[in-house]
Amino acid sequence: MQKHLSESTEIAVHFHNATLILISTVALAAIGHVAVHLLSYLFDIANTPFVGFFKFFSMGQEANLPSYISALNLLFAAGLCLLVALHESSLKKRMHRYWLGLSIGMLIMSVDEAAQIHEGIIGVLLENYLGRGTGVLYYRWYLAYIPIVIAIGYLYLPFLKRLPLRYSSRLILAGLVFLGGAIGVEMLESVLVYAGINTAISILFEETFEMLGIVIFIHTVLLYLSELGFRIKLNFSTQKYD
């Protein structure tokens, strides 16, 4: 009979350290964006064989380092919310449905960030049917998303009221920071693009706010899990159980 190891490996995740690591990735993305745009201004690297470096670090481009960081952080947030949902479901708590909804929402946002659904599909469809807008409505995609955001906010009011203030306030802050970048700065960017003004700085604020909003969210969920004393144990075995 095969012997099984009785020892287990424990990996401690301190929410402060995890938050610092995530903030460092956001800072890396922001610094990279600023660096390549400064180089592009000085040497026009966007029109040279070094254009690959520009596309890799510029937050205004897709399928690059900033996009990967954003998608990965959203996926991490989805996994954490799923852990909370499973834990509270095992305790027969009704709040698990809200956490499960957050997990699904973060997963969808991760796929959206990686595949650019809101710009590549929703935005194109709205532009084809409604035409290109002017001024603040130059970009059309958020016309479809704003009602969804309002509806979700209304549905999650009971959830926020039941949470202790130290969690709900952080989640609200995370949402405001994220939406401030995703929609607020995007509206400003619409005006700038329509006026033919360079948007490198607005894109920096837009993407950085989005990333920081998710970091605040992850920090809050990690704090929630740590105060629950949550532990997860993985058991890898080739043995079949009856």
SEKE-794908 format. One record per residue: residue number from 1; residue in one letter; x, y, z of N, C-alpha, C in turn. Coordinates in nm, 4 decimals. Layout:
(NUM A (X Y Z) (X Y Z) (X Y Z)) ...
This chain:
(1 M (0.0851 -0.1198 0.0000) (0.0000 0.0000 0.0000) (0.0886 0.1247 0.0000)) (2 Q (0.0539 0.2173 -0.0861) (0.1347 0.3376 -0.0985) (0.1224 0.4254 0.0252)) (3 K (0.2355 0.4719 0.0712) (0.2368 0.5607 0.1868) (0.2098 0.7044 0.1426)) (4 H (0.1418 0.7752 0.2277) (0.1106 0.9144 0.1985) (0.1852 1.0035 0.2966)) (5 L (0.2342 1.1129 0.2460) (0.3053 1.2077 0.3315) (0.2070 1.2741 0.4265)) (6 S (0.2450 1.2796 0.5518) (0.1591 1.3442 0.6514) (0.1881 1.4940 0.6600)) (7 E (0.3074 1.5328 0.6075) (0.3430 1.6733 0.6141) (0.2654 1.7528 0.5092)) (8 S (0.2443 1.8779 0.5393) (0.1785 1.9670 0.4438) (0.2564 2.0975 0.4377)) (9 T (0.2504 2.1626 0.3246) (0.3199 2.2892 0.3047) (0.2203 2.4031 0.3183)) (10 E (0.2518 2.4982 0.4021) (0.1630 2.6117 0.4233) (0.2258 2.7372 0.3650)) (11 I (0.1502 2.8064 0.2818) (0.1950 2.9316 0.2226) (0.1134 3.0438 0.2853)) (12 A (0.1809 3.1305 0.3573) (0.1108 3.2405 0.4239) (0.1046 3.3610 0.3301)) (13 V (-0.0140 3.4147 0.3129) (-0.0351 3.5328 0.2291) (-0.0776 3.6476 0.3192)) (14 H (0.0118 3.7427 0.3419) (-0.0214 3.8587 0.4239) (-0.0790 3.9666 0.3331)) (15 F (-0.1955 4.0175 0.3682) (-0.2643 4.1073 0.2756) (-0.1867 4.2355 0.2509)) (16 H (-0.1081 4.2830 0.3497) (-0.0282 4.4041 0.3281) (0.0816 4.3786 0.2250)) (17 N (0.1498 4.2657 0.2377) (0.2565 4.2326 0.1426) (0.2001 4.2094 0.0029)) (18 A (0.0872 4.1400 -0.0035) (0.0244 4.1146 -0.1325) (-0.0161 4.2461 -0.1991)) (19 T (-0.0687 4.3387 -0.1193) (-0.1092 4.4683 -0.1731) (0.0106 4.5458 -0.2259)) (20 L (0.1216 4.5424 -0.1542) (0.2427 4.6117 -0.1994) (0.2931 4.5544 -0.3315)) (21 I (0.2864 4.4229 -0.3458) (0.3292 4.3599 -0.4712) (0.2395 4.4047 -0.5862)) (22 L (0.1081 4.4076 -0.5613) (0.0143 4.4485 -0.6659) (0.0331 4.5953 -0.7031)) (23 I (0.0560 4.6797 -0.6033) (0.0811 4.8212 -0.6313) (0.2101 4.8371 -0.7125)) (24 S (0.3081 4.7525 -0.6836) (0.4338 4.7578 -0.7591) (0.4112 4.7244 -0.9065)) (25 T (0.3231 4.6290 -0.9338) (0.2944 4.5952 -1.0742) (0.2245 4.7115 -1.1448)) (26 V (0.1357 4.7796 -1.0726) (0.0691 4.8974 -1.1302) (0.1710 5.0071 -1.1581)) (27 A (0.2618 5.0284 -1.0624) (0.3664 5.1296 -1.0813) (0.4554 5.0946 -1.2000)) (28 L (0.4862 4.9651 -1.2153) (0.5682 4.9204 -1.3288) (0.4994 4.9532 -1.4604)) (29 A (0.3682 4.9242 -1.4666) (0.2934 4.9525 -1.5890) (0.2904 5.1023 -1.6178)) (30 A (0.2690 5.1837 -1.5137) (0.2623 5.3292 -1.5317) (0.3972 5.3867 -1.5753)) (31 I (0.5048 5.3413 -1.5117) (0.6392 5.3902 -1.5463) (0.6744 5.3514 -1.6894)) (32 G (0.6399 5.2286 -1.7277) (0.6665 5.1841 -1.8644) (0.5934 5.2695 -1.9668)) (33 H (0.4678 5.3019 -1.9371) (0.3889 5.3866 -2.0271) (0.4528 5.5242 -2.0422)) (34 V (0.4891 5.5859 -1.9307) (0.5507 5.7190 -1.9348) (0.6837 5.7139 -2.0102)) (35 A (0.7628 5.6106 -1.9853) (0.8953 5.6005 -2.0467) (0.8870 5.5912 -2.1985)) (36 V (0.8007 5.5027 -2.2492) (0.7953 5.4856 -2.3951) (0.7345 5.6077 -2.4636)) (37 H (0.6441 5.6788 -2.3953) (0.5868 5.7981 -2.4568) (0.6873 5.9139 -2.4554)) (38 L (0.7707 5.9217 -2.3523) (0.8773 6.0217 -2.3524) (0.9786 5.9928 -2.4628)) (39 L (1.0139 5.8644 -2.4760) (1.1073 5.8252 -2.5822) (1.0475 5.8496 -2.7200)) (40 S (0.9165 5.8251 -2.7310) (0.8501 5.8487 -2.8588) (0.8487 5.9972 -2.8937)) (41 Y (0.8329 6.0799 -2.7908) (0.8342 6.2251 -2.8122) (0.9738 6.2736 -2.8523)) (42 L (1.0783 6.2132 -2.7920) (1.2152 6.2571 -2.8185) (1.2730 6.1959 -2.9454)) (43 F (1.2423 6.0659 -2.9682) (1.3051 5.9936 -3.0793) (1.2052 5.9320 -3.1767)) (44 D (1.0757 5.9499 -3.1524) (0.9713 5.8956 -3.2399) (0.9865 5.7447 -3.2585)) (45 I (1.0032 5.6720 -3.1468) (1.0236 5.5266 -3.1568) (0.8997 5.4541 -3.2067)) (46 A (0.7841 5.5217 -3.2060) (0.6624 5.4584 -3.2544) (0.6658 5.4351 -3.4050)) (47 N (0.7585 5.4998 -3.4739) (0.7702 5.4833 -3.6189) (0.9079 5.4313 -3.6584)) (48 T (0.9670 5.3510 -3.5698) (1.0987 5.2924 -3.5957) (1.0903 5.1422 -3.5692)) (49 P (1.1981 5.0683 -3.5967) (1.1972 4.9252 -3.5629) (1.1746 4.8970 -3.4145)) (50 F (1.1868 4.9990 -3.3283) (1.1636 4.9812 -3.1842) (1.0161 4.9984 -3.1465)) (51 V (0.9297 5.0049 -3.2462) (0.7874 5.0245 -3.2196) (0.7310 4.9118 -3.1317)) (52 G (0.7948 4.7943 -3.1379) (0.7489 4.6826 -3.0551) (0.7569 4.7145 -2.9071)) (53 F (0.8614 4.7866 -2.8661) (0.8749 4.8272 -2.7263) (0.7654 4.9262 -2.6888)) (54 F (0.7342 5.0166 -2.7814) (0.6283 5.1141 -2.7572) (0.4951 5.0438 -2.7354)) (55 K (0.4622 4.9501 -2.8224) (0.3350 4.8781 -2.8115) (0.3299 4.7891 -2.6872)) (56 F (0.4459 4.7381 -2.6472) (0.4487 4.6469 -2.5317) (0.4209 4.7189 -2.4013)) (57 F (0.4636 4.8447 -2.3893) (0.4489 4.9173 -2.2627) (0.3390 5.0232 -2.2639)) (58 S (0.2956 5.0690 -2.3803) (0.1959 5.1758 -2.3866) (0.0598 5.1249 -2.3402)) (59 M (-0.0008 5.1961 -2.2457) (-0.1310 5.1576 -2.1938) (-0.2434 5.1774 -2.2957)) (60 G (-0.2145 5.2523 -2.3996) (-0.3153 5.2735 -2.5023) (-0.3215 5.1618 -2.6042)) (61 Q (-0.2265 5.0681 -2.5972) (-0.2235 4.9539 -2.6881) (-0.2881 4.8326 -2.6205)) (62 E (-0.3117 4.7285 -2.7005) (-0.3744 4.6073 -2.6475) (-0.2762 4.4904 -2.6524)) (63 A (-0.3125 4.3837 -2.5824) (-0.2335 4.2595 -2.5822) (-0.0880 4.2870 -2.5466)) (64 N (-0.0665 4.3581 -2.4357) (0.0692 4.3908 -2.3937) (0.0805 4.3781 -2.2415)) (65 L (0.1889 4.4309 -2.1850) (0.2138 4.4147 -2.0417) (0.1044 4.4768 -1.9547)) (66 P (0.0632 4.6025 -1.9755) (-0.0437 4.6590 -1.8921) (-0.1742 4.5801 -1.9011)) (67 S (-0.2088 4.5344 -2.0213) (-0.3311 4.4548 -2.0375) (-0.3207 4.3235 -1.9604)) (68 Y (-0.2031 4.2628 -1.9653) (-0.1818 4.1363 -1.8938) (-0.1942 4.1567 -1.7432)) (69 I (-0.1354 4.2645 -1.6915) (-0.1427 4.2936 -1.5486) (-0.2872 4.3149 -1.5057)) (70 S (-0.3620 4.3930 -1.5828) (-0.5018 4.4201 -1.5497) (-0.5852 4.2926 -1.5516)) (71 A (-0.5703 4.2137 -1.6571) (-0.6479 4.0907 -1.6698) (-0.6135 3.9926 -1.5576)) (72 L (-0.4845 3.9831 -1.5236) (-0.4415 3.8903 -1.4190) (-0.4934 3.9328 -1.2825)) (73 N (-0.4895 4.0632 -1.2532) (-0.5407 4.1120 -1.1253) (-0.6911 4.0889 -1.1136)) (74 L (-0.7642 4.1090 -1.2216) (-0.9081 4.0836 -1.2211) (-0.9374 3.9352 -1.1995)) (75 L (-0.8556 3.8501 -1.2623) (-0.8728 3.7063 -1.2439) (-0.8422 3.6661 -1.1000)) (76 F (-0.7397 3.7269 -1.0404) (-0.7060 3.7021 -0.9002) (-0.8204 3.7441 -0.8097)) (77 A (-0.8794 3.8606 -0.8383) (-0.9932 3.9087 -0.7604) (-1.1114 3.8124 -0.7721)) (78 A (-1.1341 3.7598 -0.8914) (-1.2425 3.6633 -0.9117) (-1.2211 3.5375 -0.8284)) (79 G (-1.0960 3.4896 -0.8243) (-1.0656 3.3701 -0.7456) (-1.0846 3.3922 -0.5967)) (80 L (-1.0441 3.5088 -0.5474) (-1.0615 3.5392 -0.4050) (-1.2089 3.5462 -0.3673)) (81 C (-1.2891 3.6115 -0.4522) (-1.4334 3.6205 -0.4246) (-1.4969 3.4821 -0.4262)) (82 L (-1.4498 3.3949 -0.5149) (-1.5020 3.2582 -0.5195) (-1.4704 3.1834 -0.3908)) (83 L (-1.3498 3.2039 -0.3358) (-1.3134 3.1405 -0.2087) (-1.4069 3.1851 -0.0967)) (84 V (-1.4352 3.3164 -0.0923) (-1.5260 3.3682 0.0100) (-1.6652 3.3092 -0.0097)) (85 A (-1.7101 3.3021 -0.1349) (-1.8433 3.2489 -0.1642) (-1.8554 3.1029 -0.1197)) (86 L (-1.7533 3.0228 -0.1498) (-1.7562 2.8816 -0.1113) (-1.7534 2.8664 0.0401)) (87 H (-1.6726 2.9497 0.1064) (-1.6634 2.9432 0.2521) (-1.7964 2.9790 0.3171)) (88 E (-1.8587 3.0877 0.2709) (-1.9837 3.1312 0.3324) (-2.0996 3.0403 0.2940)) (89 S (-2.0898 2.9774 0.1777) (-2.1922 2.8793 0.1392) (-2.1883 2.7584 0.2311)) (90 S (-2.0647 2.7166 0.2687) (-2.0519 2.6014 0.3599) (-2.1072 2.6323 0.4983)) (91 L (-2.1115 2.7623 0.5326) (-2.1663 2.8041 0.6615) (-2.3144 2.8416 0.6516)) (92 K (-2.3719 2.8169 0.5314) (-2.5144 2.8460 0.5070) (-2.5471 2.9943 0.5227)) (93 K (-2.4541 3.0793 0.4838) (-2.4791 3.2227 0.4895) (-2.5337 3.2713 0.3558)) (94 R (-2.6352 3.3578 0.3623) (-2.6977 3.4080 0.2411) (-2.6074 3.5021 0.1622)) (95 M (-2.5080 3.5580 0.2289) (-2.4190 3.6539 0.1630) (-2.3340 3.5881 0.0544)) (96 H (-2.3266 3.4562 0.0539) (-2.2408 3.3893 -0.0439) (-2.2848 3.4186 -0.1866)) (97 R (-2.4127 3.4472 -0.2085) (-2.4619 3.4757 -0.3434) (-2.4019 3.6063 -0.3969)) (98 Y (-2.3860 3.7031 -0.3086) (-2.3255 3.8290 -0.3500) (-2.1784 3.8099 -0.3868)) (99 W (-2.1079 3.7304 -0.3041) (-1.9671 3.7051 -0.3334) (-1.9520 3.6270 -0.4631)) (100 L (-2.0433 3.5330 -0.4861) (-2.0388 3.4569 -0.6113) (-2.0637 3.5496 -0.7301)) (101 G (-2.1574 3.6425 -0.7144) (-2.1832 3.7392 -0.8200) (-2.0620 3.8261 -0.8483)) (102 L (-1.9917 3.8682 -0.7422) (-1.8689 3.9456 -0.7606) (-1.7625 3.8635 -0.8335)) (103 S (-1.7530 3.7370 -0.7993) (-1.6551 3.6500 -0.8639) (-1.6840 3.6385 -1.0136)) (104 I (-1.8102 3.6159 -1.0474) (-1.8473 3.6048 -1.1887) (-1.8232 3.7366 -1.2607)) (105 G (-1.8581 3.8474 -1.1939) (-1.8367 3.9786 -1.2544) (-1.6898 4.0067 -1.2814)) (106 M (-1.6033 3.9745 -1.1838) (-1.4603 3.9962 -1.2020) (-1.4046 3.9064 -1.3126)) (107 L (-1.4568 3.7845 -1.3222) (-1.4123 3.6939 -1.4288) (-1.4496 3.7494 -1.5654)) (108 I (-1.5722 3.8004 -1.5773) (-1.6156 3.8594 -1.7038) (-1.5301 3.9806 -1.7383)) (109 M (-1.5001 4.0629 -1.6377) (-1.4166 4.1809 -1.6612) (-1.2746 4.1416 -1.7017)) (110 S (-1.2247 4.0300 -1.6459) (-1.0919 3.9818 -1.6830) (-1.0885 3.9396 -1.8298)) (111 V (-1.1922 3.8653 -1.8706) (-1.2016 3.8240 -2.0116) (-1.2166 3.9464 -2.1011)) (112 D (-1.2981 4.0426 -2.0569) (-1.3190 4.1657 -2.1327) (-1.1885 4.2411 -2.1494)) (113 E (-1.1101 4.2498 -2.0422) (-0.9828 4.3223 -2.0479) (-0.8856 4.2547 -2.1433)) (114 A (-0.8832 4.1205 -2.1397) (-0.7897 4.0470 -2.2246) (-0.8340 4.0461 -2.3708)) (115 A (-0.9662 4.0344 -2.3934) (-1.0188 4.0223 -2.5295) (-1.0737 4.1527 -2.5854)) (116 Q (-1.0789 4.2590 -2.5015) (-1.1271 4.3908 -2.5448) (-1.2677 4.3824 -2.6039)) (117 I (-1.3590 4.3195 -2.5293) (-1.4966 4.3042 -2.5757) (-1.5679 4.4385 -2.5816)) (118 H (-1.5494 4.5213 -2.4771) (-1.6254 4.6463 -2.4709) (-1.5857 4.7441 -2.5814)) (119 E (-1.4606 4.7375 -2.6258) (-1.4170 4.8270 -2.7325) (-1.4235 4.7592 -2.8693)) (120 G (-1.3838 4.6330 -2.8730) (-1.3759 4.5630 -3.0010) (-1.5087 4.5129 -3.0531)) (121 I (-1.6069 4.4884 -2.9631) (-1.7367 4.4361 -3.0066) (-1.8486 4.5352 -2.9763)) (122 I (-1.8671 4.5654 -2.8450) (-1.9762 4.6551 -2.8051) (-1.9597 4.7928 -2.8682)) (123 G (-1.8398 4.8468 -2.8575) (-1.8152 4.9801 -2.9116) (-1.8353 4.9862 -3.0625)) (124 V (-1.7884 4.8829 -3.1326) (-1.8019 4.8797 -3.2784) (-1.9485 4.8680 -3.3194)) (125 L (-2.0237 4.7820 -3.2485) (-2.1662 4.7669 -3.2794) (-2.2414 4.8987 -3.2594)) (126 L (-2.2173 4.9651 -3.1457) (-2.2849 5.0918 -3.1182) (-2.2464 5.1983 -3.2196)) (127 E (-2.1180 5.1975 -3.2581) (-2.0725 5.2965 -3.3562) (-2.1376 5.2728 -3.4921)) (128 N (-2.1522 5.1460 -3.5304) (-2.2119 5.1152 -3.6607) (-2.3595 5.1506 -3.6653)) (129 Y (-2.4300 5.1273 -3.5528) (-2.5740 5.1527 -3.5510) (-2.6088 5.2974 -3.5162)) (130 L (-2.5279 5.3594 -3.4291) (-2.5582 5.4956 -3.3852) (-2.4695 5.6005 -3.4498)) (131 G (-2.3618 5.5541 -3.5121) (-2.2675 5.6485 -3.5705) (-2.1669 5.6980 -3.4672)) (132 R (-2.0596 5.7563 -3.5145) (-1.9585 5.8104 -3.4241) (-2.0121 5.9376 -3.3586)) (133 G (-1.9965 5.9455 -3.2256) (-2.0487 6.0589 -3.1527) (-1.9565 6.1793 -3.1586)) (134 T (-1.9952 6.2815 -3.0880) (-1.9135 6.4021 -3.0809) (-1.8866 6.4356 -2.9342)) (135 G (-1.7743 6.5017 -2.9098) (-1.7416 6.5442 -2.7743) (-1.7342 6.4283 -2.6775)) (136 V (-1.8057 6.4408 -2.5658) (-1.7990 6.3398 -2.4610) (-1.8577 6.2061 -2.5057)) (137 L (-1.9367 6.2070 -2.6121) (-1.9960 6.0833 -2.6635) (-1.9229 6.0310 -2.7865)) (138 Y (-1.7986 6.0750 -2.8054) (-1.7209 6.0255 -2.9191) (-1.7048 5.8738 -2.9100)) (139 Y (-1.6763 5.8244 -2.7900) (-1.6774 5.6803 -2.7661) (-1.8175 5.6410 -2.7216)) (140 R (-1.8672 5.5302 -2.7762) (-2.0050 5.4917 -2.7509) (-2.0213 5.3791 -2.6482)) (141 W (-1.9147 5.3031 -2.6213) (-1.9315 5.1775 -2.5475) (-1.9905 5.1976 -2.4091)) (142 Y (-1.9562 5.3081 -2.3405) (-2.0042 5.3239 -2.2035) (-2.1527 5.3586 -2.1964)) (143 L (-2.2156 5.3897 -2.3105) (-2.3604 5.4085 -2.3113) (-2.4318 5.2788 -2.2737)) (144 A (-2.3720 5.1647 -2.3093) (-2.4301 5.0349 -2.2758) (-2.3929 4.9911 -2.1349)) (145 Y (-2.2811 5.0409 -2.0830) (-2.2314 4.9924 -1.9548) (-2.2819 5.0736 -1.8359)) (146 I (-2.3083 5.2012 -1.8544) (-2.3524 5.2845 -1.7419) (-2.4819 5.2324 -1.6793)) (147 P (-2.5856 5.1967 -1.7571) (-2.7065 5.1399 -1.6949) (-2.6782 5.0104 -1.6188)) (148 I (-2.5861 4.9293 -1.6696) (-2.5504 4.8045 -1.6014) (-2.4852 4.8350 -1.4671)) (149 V (-2.3950 4.9329 -1.4645) (-2.3276 4.9724 -1.3409) (-2.4290 5.0217 -1.2376)) (150 I (-2.5244 5.1037 -1.2811) (-2.6265 5.1557 -1.1899) (-2.7122 5.0424 -1.1340)) (151 A (-2.7503 4.9484 -1.2197) (-2.8341 4.8355 -1.1762) (-2.7600 4.7476 -1.0755)) (152 I (-2.6334 4.7193 -1.1030) (-2.5543 4.6359 -1.0114) (-2.5350 4.7068 -0.8779)) (153 G (-2.5087 4.8375 -0.8832) (-2.4940 4.9145 -0.7598) (-2.6191 4.9083 -0.6739)) (154 Y (-2.7343 4.9181 -0.7376) (-2.8615 4.9109 -0.6640) (-2.8809 4.7721 -0.6031)) (155 L (-2.8505 4.6678 -0.6807) (-2.8684 4.5312 -0.6316) (-2.7747 4.4987 -0.5157)) (156 Y (-2.6585 4.5655 -0.5115) (-2.5592 4.5351 -0.4077) (-2.5680 4.6263 -0.2860)) (157 L (-2.6670 4.7134 -0.2818) (-2.6849 4.7974 -0.1637) (-2.7080 4.7145 -0.0362)) (158 P (-2.7956 4.6110 -0.0384) (-2.8127 4.5280 0.0824) (-2.6825 4.4608 0.1267)) (159 F (-2.6025 4.4183 0.0296) (-2.4738 4.3548 0.0586) (-2.3817 4.4513 0.1313)) (160 L (-2.3720 4.5736 0.0818) (-2.2845 4.6738 0.1430) (-2.3335 4.7135 0.2816)) (161 K (-2.4655 4.7159 0.3008) (-2.5218 4.7522 0.4309) (-2.4938 4.6447 0.5358)) (162 R (-2.4883 4.5189 0.4935) (-2.4652 4.4090 0.5884) (-2.3181 4.3941 0.6256)) (163 L (-2.2310 4.4384 0.5387) (-2.0883 4.4275 0.5682) (-2.0476 4.5293 0.6742)) (164 P (-1.9509 4.4949 0.7581) (-1.8945 4.5959 0.8494) (-1.8391 4.7136 0.7707)) (165 L (-1.8417 4.8314 0.8302) (-1.8034 4.9547 0.7618) (-1.6616 4.9485 0.7071)) (166 R (-1.5701 4.8808 0.7766) (-1.4312 4.8780 0.7314) (-1.4168 4.8038 0.5979)) (167 Y (-1.5121 4.7162 0.5672) (-1.5104 4.6477 0.4382) (-1.5907 4.7242 0.3335)) (168 S (-1.7116 4.7643 0.3690) (-1.7983 4.8306 0.2722) (-1.7382 4.9619 0.2232)) (169 S (-1.6747 5.0367 0.3133) (-1.6142 5.1642 0.2724) (-1.5008 5.1407 0.1737)) (170 R (-1.4236 5.0369 0.1956) (-1.3131 5.0055 0.1044) (-1.3663 4.9593 -0.0314)) (171 L (-1.4713 4.8785 -0.0304) (-1.5294 4.8322 -0.1564) (-1.5887 4.9483 -0.2361)) (172 I (-1.6532 5.0412 -0.1668) (-1.7078 5.1591 -0.2342) (-1.5946 5.2426 -0.2930)) (173 L (-1.4862 5.2601 -0.2165) (-1.3708 5.3344 -0.2667) (-1.3127 5.2667 -0.3901)) (174 A (-1.3015 5.1340 -0.3847) (-1.2492 5.0594 -0.4996) (-1.3353 5.0828 -0.6230)) (175 G (-1.4674 5.0785 -0.6042) (-1.5578 5.1002 -0.7164) (-1.5474 5.2405 -0.7728)) (176 L (-1.5367 5.3399 -0.6850) (-1.5282 5.4789 -0.7305) (-1.3986 5.5044 -0.8064)) (177 V (-1.2882 5.4493 -0.7561) (-1.1594 5.4680 -0.8234) (-1.1610 5.3994 -0.9598)) (178 F (-1.2124 5.2763 -0.9625) (-1.2159 5.2020 -1.0888) (-1.3047 5.2712 -1.1916)) (179 L (-1.4264 5.3075 -1.1510) (-1.5195 5.3715 -1.2443) (-1.4737 5.5120 -1.2822)) (180 G (-1.4040 5.5779 -1.1885) (-1.3494 5.7092 -1.2211) (-1.2533 5.7023 -1.3381)) (181 G (-1.1776 5.5919 -1.3459) (-1.0872 5.5734 -1.4588) (-1.1565 5.5173 -1.5803)) (182 A (-1.2343 5.4084 -1.5596) (-1.2942 5.3360 -1.6711) (-1.3973 5.4191 -1.7465)) (183 I (-1.4750 5.4997 -1.6735) (-1.5806 5.5781 -1.7385) (-1.5520 5.7281 -1.7308)) (184 G (-1.5157 5.7768 -1.6113) (-1.4933 5.9198 -1.5938) (-1.3826 5.9738 -1.6827)) (185 V (-1.2629 5.9165 -1.6719) (-1.1505 5.9635 -1.7532) (-1.1715 5.9279 -1.9002)) (186 E (-1.2416 5.8159 -1.9248) (-1.2723 5.7778 -2.0633) (-1.3575 5.8845 -2.1318)) (187 M (-1.4496 5.9445 -2.0569) (-1.5306 6.0531 -2.1131) (-1.4439 6.1736 -2.1471)) (188 L (-1.3507 6.2056 -2.0574) (-1.2565 6.3144 -2.0849) (-1.1730 6.2819 -2.2076)) (189 E (-1.1320 6.1576 -2.2189) (-1.0527 6.1152 -2.3338) (-1.1326 6.1283 -2.4634)) (190 S (-1.2630 6.1020 -2.4563) (-1.3486 6.1190 -2.5742) (-1.3429 6.2625 -2.6246)) (191 V (-1.3493 6.3558 -2.5310) (-1.3429 6.4981 -2.5676) (-1.2082 6.5306 -2.6321)) (192 L (-1.0997 6.4779 -2.5733) (-0.9655 6.5055 -2.6239) (-0.9456 6.4463 -2.7635)) (193 V (-0.9905 6.3220 -2.7824) (-0.9762 6.2576 -2.9133) (-1.0561 6.3330 -3.0187)) (194 Y (-1.1773 6.3720 -2.9824) (-1.2620 6.4464 -3.0765) (-1.1977 6.5797 -3.1148)) (195 A (-1.1266 6.6392 -3.0194) (-1.0608 6.7678 -3.0456) (-0.9230 6.7509 -3.1091)) (196 G (-0.8785 6.6243 -3.1264) (-0.7488 6.5991 -3.1878) (-0.6312 6.6229 -3.0967)) (197 I (-0.6531 6.6127 -2.9656) (-0.5473 6.6358 -2.8666) (-0.4864 6.5026 -2.8243)) (198 N (-0.3563 6.4996 -2.8037) (-0.2870 6.3783 -2.7613) (-0.3434 6.3278 -2.6282)) (199 T (-0.3677 6.1972 -2.6202) (-0.4331 6.1399 -2.5019) (-0.3405 6.0533 -2.4170)) (200 A (-0.2109 6.0651 -2.4353) (-0.1170 5.9796 -2.3607) (-0.1337 5.9961 -2.2102)) (201 I (-0.1515 6.1214 -2.1635) (-0.1641 6.1469 -2.0196) (-0.2985 6.0977 -1.9677)) (202 S (-0.4059 6.1228 -2.0434) (-0.5383 6.0775 -1.9989) (-0.5446 5.9257 -1.9937)) (203 I (-0.4808 5.8589 -2.0893) (-0.4768 5.7124 -2.0879) (-0.4020 5.6623 -1.9648)) (204 L (-0.2935 5.7320 -1.9281) (-0.2181 5.6955 -1.8077) (-0.3077 5.6989 -1.6843)) (205 F (-0.3837 5.8081 -1.6672) (-0.4726 5.8192 -1.5518) (-0.5865 5.7182 -1.5592)) (206 E (-0.6405 5.6992 -1.6775) (-0.7514 5.6043 -1.6939) (-0.7111 5.4634 -1.6518)) (207 E (-0.6038 5.4132 -1.7103) (-0.5617 5.2758 -1.6831) (-0.5080 5.2599 -1.5406)) (208 T (-0.4387 5.3601 -1.4906) (-0.3849 5.3519 -1.3548) (-0.4969 5.3502 -1.2520)) (209 F (-0.5988 5.4338 -1.2708) (-0.7132 5.4335 -1.1797) (-0.7844 5.2986 -1.1823)) (210 E (-0.8015 5.2421 -1.3015) (-0.8651 5.1113 -1.3114) (-0.7861 5.0066 -1.2328)) (211 M (-0.6559 5.0044 -1.2537) (-0.5715 4.9063 -1.1847) (-0.5737 4.9267 -1.0339)) (212 L (-0.5639 5.0527 -0.9901) (-0.5646 5.0811 -0.8461) (-0.6988 5.0431 -0.7833)) (213 G (-0.8078 5.0633 -0.8565) (-0.9388 5.0234 -0.8058) (-0.9448 4.8741 -0.7783)) (214 I (-0.8890 4.7962 -0.8695) (-0.8872 4.6506 -0.8496) (-0.7935 4.6122 -0.7354)) (215 V (-0.6816 4.6819 -0.7209) (-0.5895 4.6534 -0.6098) (-0.6577 4.6807 -0.4759)) (216 I (-0.7311 4.7920 -0.4663) (-0.8047 4.8220 -0.3427) (-0.9080 4.7137 -0.3154)) (217 F (-0.9743 4.6670 -0.4201) (-1.0729 4.5596 -0.4063) (-1.0067 4.4330 -0.3537)) (218 I (-0.8954 4.3937 -0.4153) (-0.8241 4.2730 -0.3730) (-0.7762 4.2874 -0.2282)) (219 H (-0.7225 4.4033 -0.1947) (-0.6781 4.4305 -0.0579) (-0.7928 4.4087 0.0412)) (220 T (-0.9114 4.4553 0.0055) (-1.0276 4.4412 0.0940) (-1.0671 4.2960 0.1127)) (221 V (-1.0687 4.2209 0.0032) (-1.1077 4.0796 0.0118) (-1.0024 3.9997 0.0885)) (222 L (-0.8749 4.0313 0.0685) (-0.7689 3.9638 0.1445) (-0.7813 3.9955 0.2936)) (223 L (-0.8142 4.1205 0.3252) (-0.8363 4.1584 0.4645) (-0.9527 4.0786 0.5229)) (224 Y (-1.0595 4.0667 0.4458) (-1.1775 3.9903 0.4888) (-1.1403 3.8450 0.5167)) (225 L (-1.0647 3.7845 0.4254) (-1.0241 3.6449 0.4421) (-0.9307 3.6282 0.5614)) (226 S (-0.8387 3.7225 0.5801) (-0.7434 3.7119 0.6903) (-0.8132 3.7234 0.8250)) (227 E (-0.9134 3.8105 0.8348) (-0.9848 3.8262 0.9611) (-1.0801 3.7097 0.9876)) (228 L (-1.1134 3.6356 0.8809) (-1.1890 3.5109 0.8995) (-1.0983 3.3973 0.9468)) (229 G (-0.9666 3.4193 0.9358) (-0.8719 3.3123 0.9651) (-0.8778 3.2039 0.8601)) (230 F (-0.9054 3.2436 0.7349) (-0.9286 3.1477 0.6267) (-0.8001 3.0740 0.5916)) (231 R (-0.8134 2.9432 0.5748) (-0.7029 2.8585 0.5308) (-0.7535 2.7659 0.4208)) (232 I (-0.6681 2.7401 0.3248) (-0.7039 2.6474 0.2182) (-0.5968 2.5388 0.2115)) (233 K (-0.6414 2.4142 0.1977) (-0.5503 2.3004 0.1946) (-0.5744 2.2215 0.0675)) (234 L (-0.4674 2.1971 -0.0083) (-0.4763 2.1190 -0.1307) (-0.4166 1.9812 -0.1073)) (235 N (-0.4843 1.8794 -0.1541) (-0.4371 1.7424 -0.1392) (-0.4290 1.6787 -0.2770)) (236 F (-0.3066 1.6543 -0.3246) (-0.2869 1.5918 -0.4550) (-0.2551 1.4445 -0.4324)) (237 S (-0.3364 1.3577 -0.4902) (-0.3198 1.2144 -0.4671) (-0.3608 1.1369 -0.5911)) (238 T (-0.2942 1.0240 -0.6133) (-0.3317 0.9360 -0.7224) (-0.4248 0.8248 -0.6755)) (239 Q (-0.4499 0.8216 -0.5450) (-0.5342 0.7170 -0.4874) (-0.6797 0.7411 -0.5229)) (240 K (-0.7505 0.6338 -0.5589) (-0.8921 0.6431 -0.5884) (-0.9720 0.6184 -0.4614)) (241 Y (-1.0725 0.7024 -0.4413) (-1.1559 0.6893 -0.3241) (-1.2910 0.6314 -0.3636)) (242 D (-1.3393 0.5403 -0.2816) (-1.4706 0.4788 -0.3072) (-1.5813 0.5711 -0.2604)) 
